[in-house]
Amino acid sequence: MHIPPELTSINPMVYLFLYIWSILWKGLGLWYASKYNQKIWFIAMIVINTAGLLEIAYLFYFAKHRLTLTQLSKEIKIFIKQLKAN
């Protein structure tokens, strides 16, 4: 497999950020799809890798119970509190 030279000069931290970004959105999207029994979306999010774009579109536009920015910020705060408690 040939890797283009412009991709080898990118800072590894960019790759790490994209990986973490994608995993977080994918996890949240899969959790919501399974919670609301949306099997097609669940399968699509597993198969299609879009660096979180498909998951964000699903969560804020297509989900049965759409996520709002207020709900997202509350869930992030709860998650951070749980991390600090451990």
N, C-alpha and C positions, 0 to 999 in steps of 0.2 A: 504494500500500500504506500503510495507516494503522498507525503504531507507537504502542502504548499509552504514555501519559505516565509510567507507573511504570517502564517499561523504559528510558526516556531519562535517568532520574535515577541509574541504576546507574553506579558508578565504572568507567571503561574498563579498569582493571587487573583487574577481575573477569572481564570478557570475555576479556582476554588470558590469564588463568590458565585459564579454561575451555577456551579454544582449545588451549593447550599440553597441558593434561591430556588432552583428547580425542585429540589427535594422537598422543601417546605411547602411550596404551592401544590405540588403533586400529592403530598400527604394530606393536606387540608382538603383538596378537591376529591380525592378518593374517599376520605372519611365522610364528607357530605353526601357523595353519590351513594355510598353504601348505607348511610343512615336513612336516606329517603328512598331507598330501593330503586335507584335509577341505574339499572344494569348496563344499558347501552353507553351511558357516559362513563361509567366505571371502566368498562373494557376499552373505550376510546382513549381514556387518559393513561391507561397502562401501555397501550400499543403505540400511541403517537407521542413523540417527545418534542415539545415546542418551547423548552426552557421556561415553562410556567404560563405561557400565554393562553393555551387552551384551558388550563385550570382556572385562571383568572376570569376568562370569559364565562366559563361555566358558573363559577361561584357568584359573580355579580350580575349575570344576565339570564342564564338558562336554568339555573337550579329551581326546584320546586319552592324552596324557601331561600330566597336570595339573601346573600350576605351583604351587610351594609358596612361602611367604614367604621361606624360607631361600634358595631358588634365585633369587628375585626380588632379594633384597638383594645376593647375590653378583654377579648380572648388572649391577646398578646400580653397584657398586663397580668392576667391570671397565670399564664404560662411562666412569665418571668418570676413572679412571686413563688411559684412552686419550685423553680430551679434554685432560687435563693434559700428556700426552706430545706432543701436536701443538701 
